[in-house]
Amino acid sequence: MPINFVYSPKFLEFGESGHPESSARLKAIVDFLRKKRLDDFNVPRPCSGEDLMLVHTQEHVNKVRNNLFYDPDTPNARDIYLYAALSCGAAVEACRSAVEGRIAFALSRPPGHHAGKNSVGGFCYFNNIAVAIKKNVLKGGLKAAILDIDGHHGNGTQEIFREEENVIYVSIHQLPAYPGTGSTSFANCYNFPLQGGSSVKKYMDRFMKALSAIDAFSPDVIGISAGFDAHYADPLLELPLEDKEYYLMGKEISALGKKTFCVLEGGYNVSAIGNTCYCFIKGLTEKKDTHEEKNDSRL
């Protein structure tokens, strides 16, 4: 199945020396995809202020626009509002593509899943996947599942969608680790925490339980917060995955048979992230029987 990659070279223009959320990590993914001849990129438009306020307060949008915020992990980079709005626009475009029936991946930065209604944090300014789902899924009366496979818990996404009737948030993440949330499940939020140093088997058991929760909810659209810092070589966490597990996760998500899009979150090993992301994409896009087909004895 062809995939709609949403990407702008502008995503490589900003950054701070020594900061783990660097342009090099996205460049590694883009360069790897180009080597695989997967370089038919669609350029996004910036998200409008009106769309940002579907999930954020006016105060928050103004703080980012005017660099009037402070967070030790989230730099007040020059023109960060423009880059963050463009990253959010890429997520909106990827989600729109999925709703229309074509799988999509927003290859964008900065990431978004730690940004709350009125807060930046964890390298995130606007919650890209939340804005995308509010605009393209919920406003159309559809249901969405957010599967967060970033190794850090998406506290911002959980805050935004807590008790939202037509959304479930499902996360597999290391705990204890930043931001320290996601220890238990409640309402429409399904959290599957793992200690650092956990085995591949334990991680994949949690992953399959996460997919079962999504399957039971039967969403119209699945949005994936696609972080790659659960990789064993990631410098910020101690989770166990190798490239083959990302491929298998992609295949299992594909088997749900739902409209799907991905938004890039974390992953900080520049040497590994290109191949890891490609393996995940390959799993997502390879033909596989859906769960319904596997459960139909006539096939």
Wavefront OBJ file of the C-alpha trace (Angstrom):
o trace
v 0.000 0.000 0.000
v 1.456 3.432 -0.893
v 1.994 5.857 1.976
v 1.560 9.609 1.991
v 4.670 11.140 3.559
v 4.149 14.726 4.730
v 7.459 16.570 5.072
v 9.063 19.984 4.648
v 12.814 20.768 4.524
v 11.998 23.590 6.936
v 11.808 20.973 9.683
v 15.607 20.760 9.482
v 16.219 24.496 9.912
v 16.027 24.929 13.686
v 17.658 23.456 16.761
v 20.047 24.070 19.630
v 23.559 22.657 19.831
v 23.697 19.512 21.959
v 19.922 19.189 22.294
v 18.702 15.598 21.727
v 15.710 16.753 19.635
v 17.950 17.699 16.718
v 17.461 18.044 12.992
v 19.917 15.148 12.548
v 17.348 12.632 13.759
v 14.759 13.638 11.160
v 17.417 13.969 8.459
v 18.476 10.367 9.176
v 14.906 9.171 8.557
v 14.457 11.230 5.393
v 17.848 10.167 3.986
v 17.036 6.500 4.649
v 13.671 6.763 2.928
v 15.312 8.450 -0.057
v 17.728 5.535 -0.335
v 14.697 3.255 -0.462
v 13.150 5.521 -3.120
v 10.347 6.511 -0.785
v 10.844 10.215 -1.339
v 7.559 11.414 -2.806
v 7.039 13.932 -0.019
v 4.023 16.235 0.247
v 4.788 19.642 1.731
v 2.409 20.749 4.510
v 0.940 24.156 5.254
v 1.196 25.677 8.739
v -1.664 25.005 11.083
v -3.888 28.033 11.637
v -4.282 29.679 15.016
v -7.948 28.723 14.908
v -7.048 25.057 14.517
v -4.451 25.231 17.303
v -7.166 26.513 19.621
v -9.195 23.369 19.049
v -6.995 21.899 21.812
v -4.922 24.782 23.222
v -5.881 27.963 25.014
v -5.472 31.366 23.402
v -2.999 32.138 26.179
v -0.850 29.151 25.226
v -0.838 29.955 21.511
v 0.193 33.525 22.310
v 2.974 32.356 24.649
v 4.500 30.188 21.922
v 3.990 32.868 19.251
v 5.861 35.427 21.349
v 8.404 33.085 23.011
v 6.924 33.911 26.416
v 7.329 30.477 27.991
v 9.945 28.673 30.021
v 10.719 24.969 30.158
v 14.242 23.621 30.694
v 13.814 20.921 28.023
v 11.892 22.978 25.478
v 13.991 25.785 23.992
v 12.766 29.277 23.154
v 14.236 28.888 19.676
v 13.917 31.728 17.196
v 10.726 31.468 15.091
v 9.681 28.350 16.997
v 6.008 29.249 16.565
v 6.382 29.021 12.780
v 8.097 25.627 12.942
v 5.692 24.261 15.558
v 2.657 25.430 13.557
v 4.119 23.798 10.435
v 4.726 20.533 12.324
v 1.131 20.616 13.509
v -0.007 21.308 9.951
v 1.821 18.179 8.793
v -0.104 16.111 11.341
v -3.385 17.665 10.210
v -2.583 16.774 6.589
v -1.585 13.206 7.506
v -4.824 12.708 9.449
v -6.911 14.135 6.603
v -5.206 11.694 4.249
v -6.081 8.784 6.546
v -9.729 9.824 6.823
v -9.846 9.854 3.024
v -8.460 6.310 2.938
v -4.713 6.669 2.416
v -2.232 5.801 5.154
v 0.032 8.741 5.977
v 3.064 9.695 8.055
v 3.875 13.230 9.221
v 7.683 13.378 9.172
v 7.825 16.531 11.216
v 9.453 18.243 14.167
v 9.110 19.544 16.811
v 7.154 16.638 18.331
v 3.932 17.184 20.244
v 2.636 14.580 22.689
v 3.915 16.322 25.857
v 2.222 19.643 25.014
v -0.893 20.202 27.113
v -3.811 22.549 26.755
v -1.816 25.399 28.278
v 1.731 24.080 28.535
v 4.873 23.251 26.596
v 7.152 20.440 27.749
v 9.462 17.610 26.723
v 10.562 19.259 23.436
v 6.884 19.855 22.494
v 5.065 23.149 21.818
v 1.728 22.192 20.229
v 0.066 18.789 20.450
v 0.210 17.812 16.788
v -1.769 14.578 16.931
v -4.452 16.090 19.167
v -5.094 19.014 16.823
v -5.190 16.651 13.836
v -7.764 14.372 15.440
v -9.934 17.209 16.731
v -10.046 18.814 13.283
v -10.373 15.806 10.991
v -11.983 13.074 13.089
v -14.073 14.430 15.945
v -15.538 17.345 14.002
v -16.757 14.779 11.471
v -18.498 12.694 14.129
v -15.963 9.840 13.906
v -14.122 7.876 16.604
v -10.342 7.821 17.066
v -7.835 5.694 18.925
v -4.435 7.195 19.664
v -1.694 4.590 20.027
v 1.390 6.150 21.600
v 4.461 3.959 21.120
v 6.930 6.641 22.118
v 8.935 5.407 25.097
v 7.841 8.422 27.147
v 4.255 8.826 28.272
v 2.243 11.362 26.267
v 0.954 13.328 29.230
v -0.245 16.200 27.065
v -2.345 13.986 24.816
v -3.829 12.224 27.838
v -4.732 15.574 29.422
v -6.380 16.888 26.259
v -8.519 13.812 25.576
v -9.256 12.667 29.133
v -12.898 11.501 29.271
v -13.481 12.399 25.614
v -16.279 10.046 24.568
v -15.112 9.363 21.004
v -11.370 8.966 21.699
v -9.249 6.466 23.547
v -5.617 7.128 24.395
v -3.391 4.047 24.644
v 0.286 4.277 25.655
v 3.163 1.850 26.199
v 6.029 3.633 27.946
v 8.860 3.400 30.449
v 8.139 4.327 34.059
v 9.833 5.773 35.994
v 10.970 8.176 33.281
v 10.012 11.635 32.068
v 7.326 12.973 32.535
v 6.465 10.605 35.405
v 2.822 10.108 34.410
v 0.935 7.124 32.996
v 1.156 4.735 35.947
v -2.470 3.595 35.784
v -5.392 3.355 33.377
v -8.654 5.236 33.889
v -11.722 6.304 31.930
v -10.709 6.349 28.242
v -6.936 6.294 28.917
v -5.166 2.930 28.779
v -1.632 3.014 30.145
v 0.838 0.131 29.934
v 3.968 1.172 31.861
v 7.188 -0.841 31.810
v 10.276 -0.606 33.963
v 13.581 0.159 32.298
v 15.368 -3.069 31.426
v 12.151 -4.983 30.694
v 12.324 -7.847 28.219
v 11.101 -7.829 24.630
v 8.479 -10.397 25.606
v 7.096 -8.184 28.350
v 6.982 -5.186 26.013
v 5.244 -7.099 23.244
v 2.732 -8.560 25.713
v 1.818 -4.996 26.696
v 1.657 -3.996 23.051
v -0.810 -6.772 22.184
v -3.003 -5.805 25.160
v -2.921 -2.234 23.863
v -4.106 -3.412 20.442
v -6.876 -5.449 22.065
v -8.158 -2.298 23.774
v -8.156 -0.480 20.430
v -9.857 -3.364 18.636
v -12.608 -3.456 21.274
v -13.202 0.297 20.904
v -13.546 -0.115 17.112
v -12.359 3.342 16.054
v -12.808 4.804 12.599
v -9.239 6.116 12.624
v -6.034 5.157 14.447
v -3.483 7.900 15.061
v -0.023 6.693 16.042
v 2.339 8.816 18.094
v 5.344 7.198 16.447
v 8.316 7.559 18.737
v 11.336 5.317 18.304
v 12.974 5.728 21.717
v 11.820 2.291 22.894
v 14.730 1.036 20.747
v 17.404 -0.674 22.833
v 20.094 1.742 21.578
v 18.230 4.944 22.428
v 20.293 7.149 24.771
v 17.373 8.499 26.831
v 15.568 5.291 27.859
v 16.179 1.624 28.705
v 13.578 -0.244 26.666
v 14.378 -3.390 24.651
v 13.060 -3.165 21.107
v 15.014 -3.964 17.947
v 14.080 -3.123 14.369
v 12.309 -6.445 13.903
v 9.881 -5.613 16.725
v 8.994 -2.308 15.071
v 8.292 -4.204 11.855
v 6.064 -6.672 13.714
v 4.238 -3.850 15.505
v 3.549 -2.221 12.159
v 2.095 -5.481 10.816
v -0.120 -5.959 13.870
v -1.461 -2.410 13.620
v -2.134 -2.937 9.921
v -4.036 -6.121 10.751
v -6.636 -4.095 12.630
v -7.825 -2.939 9.225
v -8.427 0.687 10.258
v -7.643 3.994 8.606
v -4.246 4.923 10.013
v -1.821 7.813 10.201
v 1.423 8.405 12.082
v 2.994 11.498 13.594
v 6.702 11.499 14.457
v 7.477 11.939 18.134
v 10.782 10.927 19.781
v 13.736 8.662 19.065
v 17.220 10.011 19.669
v 19.780 7.545 18.317
v 20.643 9.150 14.986
v 22.498 6.035 13.810
v 19.500 3.757 14.390
v 16.367 5.805 13.774
v 16.375 5.738 9.959
v 16.257 1.961 9.637
v 13.975 1.603 12.655
v 11.403 3.982 11.197
v 11.629 2.263 7.805
v 11.004 -1.153 9.386
v 7.917 0.177 11.142
v 6.616 1.709 7.900
v 7.289 -1.529 6.020
v 5.235 -3.458 8.554
v 2.393 -0.942 8.380
v 2.166 -1.031 4.597
v 2.666 -4.711 3.798
v -0.435 -6.666 2.882
v -1.703 -8.832 5.714
v -5.010 -10.479 6.608
v -7.060 -8.336 8.950
v -8.239 -9.649 12.313
v -11.721 -10.032 10.855
v -10.422 -12.165 7.981
v -8.377 -14.330 10.320
v -11.457 -14.953 12.467
v -13.690 -15.865 9.490
v -13.694 -19.661 9.061
v -14.881 -19.310 5.450
v -11.479 -17.898 4.380
l 1 2 3 4 5 6 7 8 9 10 11 12 13 14 15 16 17 18 19 20 21 22 23 24 25 26 27 28 29 30 31 32 33 34 35 36 37 38 39 40 41 42 43 44 45 46 47 48 49 50 51 52 53 54 55 56 57 58 59 60 61 62 63 64 65 66 67 68 69 70 71 72 73 74 75 76 77 78 79 80 81 82 83 84 85 86 87 88 89 90 91 92 93 94 95 96 97 98 99 100 101 102 103 104 105 106 107 108 109 110 111 112 113 114 115 116 117 118 119 120 121 122 123 124 125 126 127 128 129 130 131 132 133 134 135 136 137 138 139 140 141 142 143 144 145 146 147 148 149 150 151 152 153 154 155 156 157 158 159 160 161 162 163 164 165 166 167 168 169 170 171 172 173 174 175 176 177 178 179 180 181 182 183 184 185 186 187 188 189 190 191 192 193 194 195 196 197 198 199 200 201 202 203 204 205 206 207 208 209 210 211 212 213 214 215 216 217 218 219 220 221 222 223 224 225 226 227 228 229 230 231 232 233 234 235 236 237 238 239 240 241 242 243 244 245 246 247 248 249 250 251 252 253 254 255 256 257 258 259 260 261 262 263 264 265 266 267 268 269 270 271 272 273 274 275 276 277 278 279 280 281 282 283 284 285 286 287 288 289 290 291 292 293 294 295 296 297 298 299
